[in-house]
């Protein structure tokens, strides 16, 4: 009897943690979507304002750091948000979230680098004078 209990204890604890994690993700997703649903004009205005300020700084000083960071975060987290909308919040509690996150990390980085190169904002370290 004790041997059977000990062998079932660890899998049942792991299953309880997985279920708790899944429920927490669903709860956080519902909080996020209800907040965005109620405050979307403010959120959109703030995000556009940050993008405009970073673009102004990038095009006037030719330093792309802040603009590139904003573009990267918008593409990465925007893609994750769209995946959550279409697939559902259970996606974030699965192993597929980690796999897609790693792929998105690289794809968004390369996409932002392509945007910065084609706009003429990106300068490699070797082309900077005085560094």
C-alpha positions in Angstrom: 0.0 0.0 0.0 2.8 2.5 0.9 4.8 1.6 -2.2 1.8 2.3 -4.4 1.2 5.7 -2.7 4.8 6.8 -3.1 4.9 6.0 -6.8 1.6 7.9 -7.4 2.6 10.9 -5.3 5.1 12.5 -7.6 3.0 12.3 -10.8 0.0 13.6 -9.0 1.9 16.6 -7.7 3.3 17.3 -11.1 -0.2 17.1 -12.6 -1.5 19.5 -9.9 1.2 22.0 -10.8 0.5 21.7 -14.5 -3.2 22.3 -13.9 -2.6 25.2 -11.6 -0.2 26.8 -14.2 -2.8 26.3 -16.9 -5.5 28.0 -14.8 -3.2 30.8 -13.9 -2.4 31.5 -17.5 -6.1 31.5 -18.5 -6.9 33.9 -15.6 -4.0 36.3 -16.6 -5.1 36.2 -20.2 -8.7 37.1 -19.3 -7.4 40.0 -17.1 -5.2 41.2 -20.0 -8.0 41.0 -22.6 -10.6 42.7 -20.4 -8.1 45.5 -19.6 -7.3 46.0 -23.3 -11.0 45.8 -24.2 -11.9 48.6 -21.8 -8.8 50.8 -22.3 -7.8 50.2 -26.0 -7.8 53.9 -27.0 -5.4 54.8 -24.2 -3.2 51.8 -24.8 -3.1 52.4 -28.5 -2.3 56.1 -28.0 0.5 55.4 -25.6 2.0 52.7 -27.9 1.8 54.9 -30.9 3.3 57.8 -28.9 6.3 55.7 -27.9 6.7 54.6 -31.5 6.6 58.2 -32.8 9.0 59.5 -30.2 11.5 56.7 -30.9 11.2 57.2 -34.7 11.7 61.0 -34.3 14.8 60.4 -32.2 16.1 57.7 -34.7 15.6 59.8 -37.8 17.0 63.0 -36.3 20.1 61.6 -34.6 20.6 58.5 -36.8 20.9 56.4 -33.6 18.6 53.4 -34.0 18.9 51.8 -30.5 15.6 53.0 -29.0 13.7 52.7 -32.3 15.0 49.2 -32.9 14.1 48.1 -29.3 10.6 49.5 -29.7 10.1 47.8 -33.1 11.4 44.5 -31.8 9.2 44.5 -28.7 6.1 45.5 -30.7 6.7 42.7 -33.3 7.6 40.1 -30.7 4.8 40.7 -28.2 2.3 41.7 -30.9 2.9 38.3 -32.5 2.5 36.5 -29.2 -0.7 38.4 -28.6 -2.1 37.5 -32.0 -1.2 33.9 -31.4 -3.0 34.0 -28.1 -6.1 35.5 -29.8 -6.3 32.9 -32.5 -5.1 29.8 -30.7 -6.2 30.6 -27.2 -4.6 31.1 -23.8 -3.9 27.4 -23.4 -1.1 27.9 -25.9 0.9 29.8 -23.3 0.8 26.9 -20.9 2.1 24.4 -23.4 5.6 23.5 -24.5 4.7 25.0 -27.9 4.9 28.4 -26.4 8.6 27.9 -25.7 9.3 26.6 -29.2 7.4 29.3 -30.9 8.9 31.9 -28.6 12.5 30.9 -29.6 11.5 31.0 -33.3 9.8 34.3 -33.0 12.8 35.7 -31.1 15.0 35.1 -34.2 12.4 36.0 -36.8 11.5 39.3 -35.1 15.2 40.2 -34.6 15.9 39.6 -38.3 12.8 41.5 -39.4 13.7 44.5 -37.3 17.3 44.4 -38.5 16.0 44.3 -42.1 13.7 47.3 -41.5 16.6 49.3 -39.9 19.0 48.5 -42.7 16.5 49.4 -45.4 15.6 52.7 -43.7 19.3 53.6 -43.4 19.3 53.7 -39.6 21.4 50.7 -38.9 25.1 51.2 -38.8 27.5 48.4 -37.9 30.2 49.0 -35.3 32.9 49.0 -37.9 31.5 52.0 -39.7 31.2 54.2 -36.6 33.9 56.9 -36.4 35.6 57.3 -33.1 34.6 54.0 -31.6 
